[in-house]
Amino acid sequence: MVYHEHSLSIFKEIGDCLGEGIAWYAQGHNHEFLGYLSNALSCYRLSIKYFDETRDSLKSEDELKISFRDCHRMSYTALWRTLLKNGEIEEALYAAEKGRAQALMDILKDQYSLDSQSFSSLAPNQTLTAALELLPSQAVFVAIDTNKITFWVLRKERKIGFRQNEIANGSADLLMETILKGIGVGDGVRCENRSLDPLRNDLSCSKKPISEKTVLPSSSSVNSLQPLYDVLLGPIADLLQGNELIVVPDGPFCLAPYSALSESIRIRTFPSLTAFNVIVGAPEDFHSKTGALLVGDPWLKEVPNKKGKPSLKQLPCAKKEVEMIAKLLQTTPLTGKSATKAEVLKSMKSVALVHIAAHGCPKTGEIALAPNTERESPIPKEEDFILKMSDVQTISLRARLVVLSCCHSGRGEVKSEGVVGIARAFLCAGARSVLVSLWAIDDEVTLPFMRSFYQHLVDGKSASSALQQTMKSFRESKQYCAIKHWAPFVLVGDDVTLEFPKKMNRCRRC
């Protein structure tokens, strides 16, 4: 403690704000270890104060802010952990929420034209009060510290339920890896491989059709999910009411297939309660009510590999998918050479619905589109055809729903910010809700899944209801009942309803 006090005085003398934050965290850790919780709390709060001041100096550097927050996440975790030790349950929730999705919120403030100064001055309890007023039913805020999980269950009546649970025999990462293996994710996938991973493109996918003999028994799949249920929903099952749940996840559990854990509850996720307030509380006229952009099977034969041959295969099933949806919605899809990166970015700005079926990056979910026709080099460079997170974040969307029917579109780097991938980029750009896939599934499954999902949307159901009804029908089918076929789809954001032309419903009845 003496040495840390000495380092703190040096950092103060040379004006090193970041160094002061690190020194105060170290002192807080010492006090916490000795059981002096009041002193520890004071030190951790000062640590966060200096970290936040340093972070503010990064201005609009999104990647740097994400990295900085991740590097110093210990202080935020230590603060809410110590508050819990001190019996301050609500204060601990405020502290945990304040550290969530900070970089995302900086972007959303600009996107939704919020007064940054007045918004930043909101006390954490005011954020919670606003969230409770907007909650349709209930929410659970999850926080992880090593192998201990803390749950705060929130309801409109402001009574906060509190539970803690431990992950037995391992970490959250190991549990997720075991669960996905038990489900059979990646086994025998019959697909045209909507992945940007060049190694996978050289592998032949199974061409055997899905049959009742090759499907995992439903009971076997459910049993493989039991450990995940026991950790995530089991501890709070008696606190849950109603048929809708919003989850603010943490760590590896940001990639959990929550929809598979309950047949009766519609589950969607948000990066933070503050993000929930901003997106759900947006003015009614902020997002478009009409218009759809459907993108499928972009032309990629101009993108060569080292041998001069096309590096990515065409996706005829993706084209068939968007043509099916276009027929249902009575619109025209953007496919082949027309689906250029420039055209997609231009067209998605004003529509209410965006649906993209294309190759996706396993690490970030970034998407391959047709190369721009106007480019410097005859051989396309990445910036000519890859829809990057940075590309999406630079535009202003008004979409109520974005559906990314690409392999791994729900994935990304899991950081203190949450999942940093293409789905987050669409939220940053102004999308109200994003439907993503956590893993690759069979084309034979995707087509009927999307047909059912969009049919429910056309019938007037909300996105979460359409997703739940589609999953229910797949659960009950003999051919597609295995969890790996329907569980990867996750709804991130608000529960939206889309408006369609009245003549569409008349045509359907005819």
WOVENCOR-V904243 format. One line per field, one symbol per residue. ss: DSSP state (h for helix, s for strand, l for the rest). A space follows every 10 residues. Layout:
ss->???
This chain:
ss->lhhhhhhhhh hhhhllhhhh hhhhhhhhhh hhhhllhhhh hhhhhhhhhh hhhhhhllll lhhhhhhhhh hlhhhhhhhh hhhhhlllhh hhhhhhhhll lhhhhhhhhh hllllhhhhh lllhhhhhhh hhhhlllsss sssssllsss ssssslllll ssssssllll lhhhhhhhhh hhhlllllll llllsllhhh hlllllllll lllllllhhh hhhhhhhhhh hhlhhhhhhl lllsssssll hhhhhllhhh hllllssssl llhhhhhhhh llllllllll lsssssssll lllsllllls lllllhhhhh hhhhhhhhhl lllsssllls hhhhhhhlll llssssslls llllllssls llllllllll lhhhhsslhh hhhlllllll ssssllllll llsssllsss lhhhhhhhhl llssssslll llhhhhhhhh hhhhhhhhll llhhhhhhhh hhhhhhllll llhhhhllss ssslllllll lhhhhhhhhl
